[in-house]
Amino acid sequence: MSTAATPVRFARELREICGAGYVIEDPARLEQAQILGVTPAIAVEPASVEEVAAVLFFANVNELSVVPAGGFTRQQAGNTPNAIDVLLYTSRLTDVEHYDPGDLTIGIGAGWTVAQLSSKVGADGLLFAGDAPIPDRATVGGLLATGMTGPLRHGYGGLRDYCIGIKFVTGDGRKGKGGGRVVKNVAGFDLMKLLIGSQGTLAIITGASFKLFPAPRQTSTFVAGFATAAEAIKYRNAVLCSPLSPMCLELVSPQAAALLPGGGRSGRVWSIYIRAAGSDAVLARYRSELGTAISLEVDGHDEHEVWRAIEDFSNTVPGRYPDSVLISLSLPLADVQPVLEQLESVAAQNGLNAAAIGTVGVGRLLVGFWPAPGEQANIGGAVSAFHKRLPRDASASVLHCPEEMRRQAAAWEKTPTHSDSMTAVKRALDAKGILNRGRFLF
């Protein structure tokens, strides 16, 4: 029943749910909301959980495919959808359910942007540790659905560590929640971990509660440079075994450094960026412990710009090189160095440039490939070869690739998750498969 014309027949019913001003039928506006070249047939902007539930119930009954959308910062991932019957924006879900600065907790709607949330809690000297790319556009709901994390993951953990409650609506319009408003909440199934990173295939996230952290009053970033990836990883190991507890511990390859402010360091240097917080005495301890490998220290505005660029790297590569392939990897710590060596080897053999950047203290990497000038590039073959050599326990997700490689890119996805279990969960929460139909595993 899913055709481009079908949802238009139901525009009246959708207007009754969301209001006439929040059902988008204008072809020009829908064209601007294309996802992987597919234009939505209609779009809606519900203002409450009840409206989201009503839209999904209606779509489920009529078997209309629904794609949830936040700030459109991660909609280029996944397979090309056959059709988008209803595009459901979460931007109007902006309620504040609770906020207790003293208890370091907040509960908000999924339509809040990361920048808005950081600004609100920052006014009270607090920190939200979700450092998403493009924070002015990235929404809380989108952040949770994609499971994206940035450099702060080293010091504060991933979303699963500080998301303490989640609210959602299933594919058939049922409202649900997991966790709660307090940090020590272990009642019921851990639905938060189930939905974080589910890419909008199981339910639409409508709100969440988070644990906050005291914001550091002073930070400084120390940069150490090395001739090889092996030397950089050896230094990472030394930092991990030291008494230091940095906020961020990031590896930047030579090609990645060239895309950071100032064009990176001179020569083919592998860099480790270490961000520390604390008093003058604490920062002095870092200088002493990190030793002579440190060749640069930045703070203030320059430091902010460096970390903003590192956080935005997943958008910088596709923006600079549209014909690139960008892959997010999660690896055991011991496998980071071999994977980096394979990255360089595969790129050199196939006429490509390759860049890597990542939170290597927790085994997270972003790797990018793009054609080198004047070379006979074979990017598809290179990525396929790289993928085959990934460790068994690694997971891989393609964040960007040229349109002509999209079907091929499905084979580059890698997850150790049991597919039968995932299918059973999908059937339980979205039996008719209306959510993000066909874009990911379902």
Summary of the structure (lengths in Angstrom):
residues: 442
radius of gyration: 22.3
end to end distance: 17.8
largest distance: 69.2
contacts: 1521
relative contact order: 0.12
helix: 38%
strand: 24%
